[in-house]
Amino acid sequence: MTENIPVIARGDEYVVLYKGGAFDGQSERRVASADGWDKEITTLASVDGIETMLVYNAETVRVVGDQVQVVYVWDAADSDELEALEDRGEL
């Protein structure tokens, strides 16, 4: 099964697709390190003016055309807690 996992070299670009959390549905380009794509990404998000650390873990990797795409899933347990809407005074 490991023969189907794409390999990227240091300095190659890959596409990050976020699933869940504050970045759900967003994408960005990143540059691979010596180890390839990141296994985990920790991002800083500003949710209603409050900075929050969000952790995303690599879930799936695929090649589309000539680009590597990595889907990262929000890890709520390892991330800072996001305030519920009712706690933000929006409901």
N, C-alpha and C positions, 0 to 999 in steps of 0.2 A: 503494500500500500504506500510506502514512503516514496516510491518512484514517481508518484503523481504529484508530489508536493513541489511547487515551483522553487527555484533557487534564484536569489538575486544577489548581486555583488555590492560591496560597499560603494556608496555614492550613487547607486541606481535609485530612481524614483519609484514609489509605489503609491497607490491610492488607498486612503483610509475611509471606510464607510462606518459611521457610528450607528449603533442600535441601542435605543433606550437612553434614559437620563436627559440632561439638558441639551445634548448635542444630537438627539435622535433624528435620523434622516439626513444629517449633514455629512459632507465629505471634505477631504483635504488631501494634498499631496505631501508626502514625507520623503526624506532621503534615508536610504538604508545604511545601517552601521556595518561594522565588520561581521556581525552575527546575522545580518539580513534584516528583515522587518522586526519591529518591536513586538515582543510577546505581550507587553502591558504598556498602556499609555496612561499617564496621570495628567489631567488637564485642570486648568483653573477657569471656572465659569463664574460669571456675575449674574446671579439670579435675583432680580428685583433689587439690585444694588448691593447684594450680599455675596461676597466671594466664597466660592465653594470648590473644594477639591473633589474631582470625579475620577474614578478609576475605571478604565476599559480594558478588557482582556481580549486578545486575538481569539476568534472563534473559527473562522474559515478563511482559507486562502484559495484564490483561483486566478487563472490567467484569462483575460478578456482581450482579444486581439493581441497586442504586444505589450500590454501592461498588466502588472500584478495588482490585484485588488484584495485587501484584507478587511474582513468584517470584524469590528470590535464591539463587544457587548458590555454594557454598563454593569459594573459590579457594585450593587447598592450596599452590600455588606462592608466593603472596603472603602467606600466613598464617604465623604461628609454627608450628613443627612440633609435632604432637601426639605424646606419648610412646606407644610401642607397649605393649600390655598386659603383655608379658613384661618390659619395662623398668620397670614400675610395681610389680612384685612381686606381681601378682594371678594369675599362672599358675603 
